[in-house]
Amino acid sequence: MSRYFEQVTSYIPQLRCYARALMGNDVLAADDLVQDCLERALSRIHLWRRGSDLRAWLFTIMHNLYANHIRKISNAPKFVELEPDKNMVADKAKAEQDLEIRDIQQAINMLPPEQREVLMLVTLEGLQYREVATILGVPEGTVMSKLSRARNKLRTIMQIEKPKSLRRVK
């Protein structure tokens, strides 16, 4: 048995070359094909007729495995991309909206805490400047100033997508 094993393994380089030719130079698929061929040949070595060409027998096994592989692929169900329906369009719009909300939330989190709290109280809670000033214990003008700075900084953060011009270096 070990003598046949050595003979079979001596043909591995030729089997790999043939497998790559069959699989269109897809190295991984070719190696899988060689492995399947060797597995089948060694498990069925008792079927090989002594005195016949071992190489031809191995190549026949590989060819049959390849033919089975092609037949399996051709009989497999074909996947067809569906046209987007109304639900998919709505899902896409919701996903884009969710991404925008996430981006805004991240930008707000980048603000300094004193600007963030003023922005949240005025915009989210809908409080008047006077009410925010009372809550925070600061003058009304400070609330307006912090809100203005927060809005400007948000605009700056959210405009990161703008392409930057390149400088010419001499």
N, C-alpha and C positions, 0 to 999 in steps of 0.2 A: 504494500500500500504506500509506503513512504517513497518508493521509487517513482510511482505514478504521481504522487504529490509533487515531487521535485520536477518531474517533466511538465506538469500542468503549470507550476509557478514559473518555469523558464519561458513560457509564452506570454507572460503578463505584459511586457513592453509592446509586443505586437498586438495584443488584444486592446491595449489602451489606445494605440494608434488607430486601429479600426473603429473603436468606439467613438473616438473624437470625430472621425470622418462621418460616421453615422449620425451623431448628435450635433453636427454643425459647429464643432469647436466649443461646445458648452462643456467645459472641463468637469464641472460637478456632476452633470448628468452622465457624462461619459464614464467617470469613475464609478458611479452607481451601477451603470450597465456592466462594467467589468466585474464589480463585486458580485452582482447577481449571477453573472455567468460563471464565475469561479465557485460560488456557493452551489449552484445547480450541478456543475461538473463534478465537484468533489463529493457531493451527496449521492450522485448517480454514477460514480466511476464504474460500478459493477455492470452498467449497461454498455460501456465502451467495449468494442470488439478488439481483443488483443491482436496486434499485427496490422491494424488499420491506422490511418494517419490521425494521430491525436490532435494535431493542430487543426486539421479540417473539422474534426468533431467539435472542438472548442468554438471555432468560428461559426459553425452551424448553430450551436446553442446560442451564441451571442446574436446571430441574425434572427433567430426565432424569438428571442426575448425582445429584440428591437421591434419586430413585426407586431408582437403582442402589445407592446407599448403604444405604437402608432394606432393600432386598432382600438385600443382603449381610449386614446385621446379623441379619435374620430367619432366614437360612439358616446362620448361624454356630452352632457347637455351644453348647449351653447348659451352663453350669457349675453343678453342684449340689454344695452342701456335704455332705460325707460325715459320717456319724455317727462319733464317736470310737470307735476300736477299742481293744483292750487295749494294743496297742503304743503308740498315741498317748498313752494315759493314763500308761503307764510312762515314756514320753519326757518328758511334762510333769512328772511327779514327779521325774525325774532332773534336769531343767532347774531346777526349784525348789530341789532339794537343792544343785545346783552354785552357784546364786545365794546360798544361805545360806552355803555354804563360802566363797565369795568375800567376802561381807560380814564373816564372822568373821575371815578372813585380813586384810582391810583394817583391821578394828578392832585386831587384834593388832599390826599394823604401826604403828598410831598410839601404842602404848605407848612409854614411855621404854625405851631399850635394856636397862638393868639389870632392869627389871620383866619385859620381854619374855623375856630369857634365863632367868630363874628360872621363869617360867610354862611355857616350852617344855620345860625340863629336867624339871620335876615332872609336867606333864600329858602331854606327848608321849612323852618318854623313860621315864616311870614311875620316875624315880629317887627315893630317899628324901631327906628334908630334909638328913640328915647327909652323904649323898653329894654333893648339890648344894653344900652349904657347903664341902666339901673341894675340889670342882672350882673354885669361884669364890674360894676363900680368904677366906671371910667366916664369921662366927658363924652357928650354926643359927637363932638368933632373927631375924637379919637376913633369912635366906631366907624364914622364915615371914611376916615383916613385908612384904617386897617382893611375895611371892605374894599376900598379902591385898590390898595396894594395887592390884596388877595385876588381880585378879578384880573388885574394886570399880569400877575404871576401865573395864573391859570391860563390866560391867553398865550403867554410865552411857552409854558409847558406843553400845551396842546398843539402848538405850531411846530413841533419837532419834525413833523413829516415834510415840511417845506424843504426843497432841495437847497443845499448850500452852494454858493458859488465858489469856484476853485480859484486860488491865487496862482499867478504865474511866478515861478521862481527862476531867476536867471543864474 
